[in-house]
């Protein structure tokens, strides 16, 4: 199974619409559009899971394709590095010098 990153989605895009678009290039296992934790609003990107062969075909055919007036950014998803993000300097300003 290959996870595909889909970026620059219009905020009006739905799971069903993205699934339908990718289904033209193979079997879609799952679609997950990301929303803001606090507001619940779409963040303009998501992930689609397909078999490796179908994913390669979808990436090749859909990267740069217009959806809702926006060119999609479609590529194989990269694993997130690290765990949790953020930095050690949470207070803002200059770091402390010891």
N, C-alpha and C positions, 0 to 999 in steps of 0.2 A: 504494500500500500504506500502511495506517495502523497504527501501533504503539499498542497499548492497554496501559495500566498496570492491573494487577489487584492490589489490596492487601487486607490483612486476611484472607488465605487461612489456613485451618487448616493447621497444620504437617504434617498427614497427607495433604494434597492431592497428587495426582500429575499429571504432564503429561497423561496419558490422560483423567483426570477433568475437568481444565480444558478440554481440547480438546473433549470431549463436550458440556460445558455451552455453550461458545461456538458449536459447530457447529449448535446449534438455531437460530442467528440468521444463519447464512451459512457461507461456506467459510473454514476456518481454514488459513492458510498456515504458521504456526509457533507453537509454545508454548515458552516458556523460563521455568522456575521458578528463582529465584535461591537459591543455597545459600551458606552461610558458607565463606569461603576456608579457614579454619583447621580448622574442625570438620566441614565437609561437611553440616551440618544445614540444613534449610530455613529461610529468613529470613522467610517469610510473605507474599512478594509475587513477582510475575513479570510477563511480558509476552506478549501475544498479537498476532499480525499477521493482519490481514484487509483486504479491499478497503474503500475509504472508506465505501461505502453499507452494507456488512455491519457494519463497525465502529461506525457511528453507531447502527444498530439494536441491536447487542449492548450498547453503552454505555447506551442508553436503557432497555433491558429488564433488564439485570443489575446496575446500580448499586444497592446496598442489598439485593440478593437474599441470602437466607440460604444459606450453604454450610457444613456441619459445625458449625452453631450460631453462625456468625459472619456479620455483614452485610458483603458484599463492597464494596470501594471500587473502582469501575471508571470510568476516564476516559482521554482521549487522553494518551498519554505525552508528557512535555515533554523536550526536549533537555537534557542535562546542561550546565550552564554551567561554564566554566573547564576546567582540565585536571589532574586528579589530586587536587584537594581538599587539605585540611590548611591550616595556617597557617604563618606565618613564626616563630612563637614556640614552637618545639618543646620547649624545655627546661622549660616550666612556670614558674610564678611570674610576677613582674612583668616586663614588657618592659624591655630595657636602655635607658638614657637616655644619649645622647651629649652 
